[in-house]
Amino acid sequence: MTDLESSAGRDRDLTLRQSDIDEPLVLDSLTAGRLALHRVNVAGALTVRSCVVEELIVDHCTADAVLVSNSRIGRLIIRNTPRNTGVDVSESTLESLDVHSCGPTRFEGVRVSDSVQIAAMRGPVQLRRLRAATLALRSQAAVGRQRRPEVSLESVNVSEIITLDDLWLASLSLDEVDVAALLLRRVRVDAPFRGTGVRCRDGLRINGMVVPGEASALLDSEVRGPVEVRGLRHEATVPAQRRPVEAGAAPATATATGTGTGTAELVFRSSVISSLTASADDVSPVVVELADTAVRALAVPSGPARFRLAGTSSVQEVDLGDVVFRNDEQVTGFMDRVFTRVSPGALEAVRSTLTRRRRMSEGDQLYYFTRQREAAERPLLRRLVGRALFGGVLGWGVRARNPARTLGVAMLSTATLLHLSGAARGPQGGGLLDVVAAGKALVLACALWLNVGMGAPSELKTHAWTALAVCCAGGGLLFTTLTVGIVIRKLVR
């Protein structure tokens, strides 16, 4: 401590410059205004323990490790340490923390009232039980596959924003992270990104992230604000010698365009999301999977981006824009534009949105389309009964034109049979081309099906005729009641 005190400035400022210390340097229970160590070489660890310092600067110092523990520091700056020098800050209270161009970095049990910045990383970064206002990890000095850092955040609480920007990482994991907003921008990972228990109060934004072939995932997380997935890329579409570029930005040269055709995948599993949007460019398709996840609002993706609903996922509302659903082609076109496949969950999400917006007619179209697709996946007999009888004939109780069309076809068919058999012409009737006889047959068929009379020539009053009349009257009653009921239901709504 003699050299340190003799080189000190005025008042409570202490400075040590360009010194070689042949043993570990321990600063214990020291109180100072500004403590600066510049180009100090320590044979062992540089330890700051139980100190109260307004500003601590460790610049271009060589040591086995830089250890700060159980201290109260206003501003802590550690920069330009050797690659093999570990930086460990634990159980301390600070106002701001700035680490630049350092080796392995570990924070545990640290409370920072303002910002934490880690830049030009040269080794793995592990943050545990960290509390801060803002946290930023930007760029790295390490190059090459063996030197790409691993970043791990565990039990981190940030009141404002966490920013990860311009990074190429070996791995990235988030575990029990509570933050207002999380921004992953121009981040590339060699291993699938994993997040567990991530809680974002204001939103999550993923912009220009490059992921490997295996899907990255957020598990058991909650995002109360909007989730925006923009420019997610598969590693096969990005050349290895370049870092990921900002989504939407044009590559600087023609060699920046990848040649892979992989699909970038991101999974939200057992999570709750307020709103979700996704966009992709033509180079790399994007699939955002929702597995056992609840989403309040889902926006129509842009480009070759699609959503996949799996498990018990639910979507309260889908942004429909100006799309209308009046036929099956319009339904299929919209579903293919938003989802990877037309699943029952996806159809139910769109139908519930239409119902909530009082677009009842289009909601009925979605209901009919859904029931027809469900029937198509059943065994042969149940498929025929479902699609032909309940769908084609009865319209699943929502399409009035199906039973009305069936009733009309039945009356025309009955009239034709009566006319061809001569039952309605009588013994003195005309031939097959007799228009009056054909009209009588049509009137008789309508009376049978609509149950408005059983009049018939005397020779037709037999048991067979009675059975025919009962069958036609029963079928007509069913189709008429169903048609009128559907129409009344539409008018009442």
Secondary structure, DSSP 8 states (H G I E B T S, - for coil): -HHHHHT--STTEEEEEEEEESS-EEEES-EEEEEEEEEEEESSEEEEES-EEEEEEEES-B-SEEEEES-EEEEEEEE---TT-EEEEES-EEEEEEEES-SSEEEES-EESSEEEEEEE-S-EEEES-EEEEEEEEEES--SGGG--EEEEEEEEEEEEEEEEEEEESEEEEEEEEEEEEEEEEEEESS--EEES-EEEEEEEEES-EE-SS-EEEES-EEEEEEEEES-EEGGGS-TTS----TT---SSGGGS------EEEEEES-EEEEEEEE--SSS-EEEEEES-EEEEE---BSSEEEEEETT-EEEEE--TT---SSHHHHHHHHHHHBSS--HHHHHHHHHHHHHTT-HHHHHHHHHHHHHHHHHTS-HHHHHIIIIIIIIITGGGT-THHHHHHHHHHHHHHHHHHHHHTTTT-TT---TT-HHHHHHHHHHHHHHHHTS-----GGG-SHHHHHHHHHHHHHHHHHHHHHHHHHHHHHH-
